[in-house]
Amino acid sequence: MMRFLLPLAGAVVLLAVPANAGDRYAERPPVVVSPDLSAPWVLQLQGAPRVMRQSRQAVEEPRLRQRRQAVRQAEPDQTRTAAVPRPAAGQNRARRTIMVPKQMNPIYLPQEVAYDGKEKPGTIVIDTHQNFLYLVEKDGKARRYGVGTGKPGFEWAGTHKVTAKREWPDWRPPAAMIKREAAKGRYLPTFLAGGIENPLGARALYIGTTEYRIHGTNQPWTIGGAVSSGCIRMRNEDVVDLYERVPVGTTVVVM
């Protein structure tokens, strides 16, 4: 509404004249659509005060760091974390996790060796002190494999026969083992079907009437150590090789 003062016969008259809505501004301010359509509409006007907003990357980065930290803490036991040297001043100080597979000492890989023992060819001889299994051959030779043997308190010795052979054997832990492990807070199944996750591995050769076996493993990095509850542990590829070379009735000497 526009008002004008008009002189009239010595009096002043105030007239009200409707104003044109287009006369409110000399130039209408342009409307600029914000890239962030969630911003209040007043911030979309040109010349509005600037508001600093966090980028999506800045918001998500802390969450991503937390996820990466959780992944590092949940590393499988087949790997270990290797320390990285401290970076020089000014360099990125973020620590990296290097995944290094656990590996068996190459000395425990199968190989032909000289053998001067008294056992006949075809006999299996297991040295539980050096953690080697020998399959005696002719002409003073033997095929040697690395094995895992009984941990302290589970050592044994004796001479027996291979009484049975199984491919991908099922596992029924002895009651004494189940009880012993339960006391440590580790609960074993009473039965586990044969397969890649089975601790008996790909093959098993049963030793006499004992509860012990020569068998494969799903933990090949343990070969060469005193790690078992008395069984003789081999890599899966090695126990398959031995399995195909010896029949039921083969003599097994454990010393």
Helices and strands as residue ranges (DSSP letters): E 2-8, E 11-17, G 21-23, G 41-44, H 56-73, E 79-81, E 99-101, G 106-108, E 111-114, E 124-127, E 132-136, E 141-146, E 149-150, E 158-167, H 175-183, E 203-207, E 213-215, G 220-222, E 226-228, E 232-233, H 236-245, E 251-254
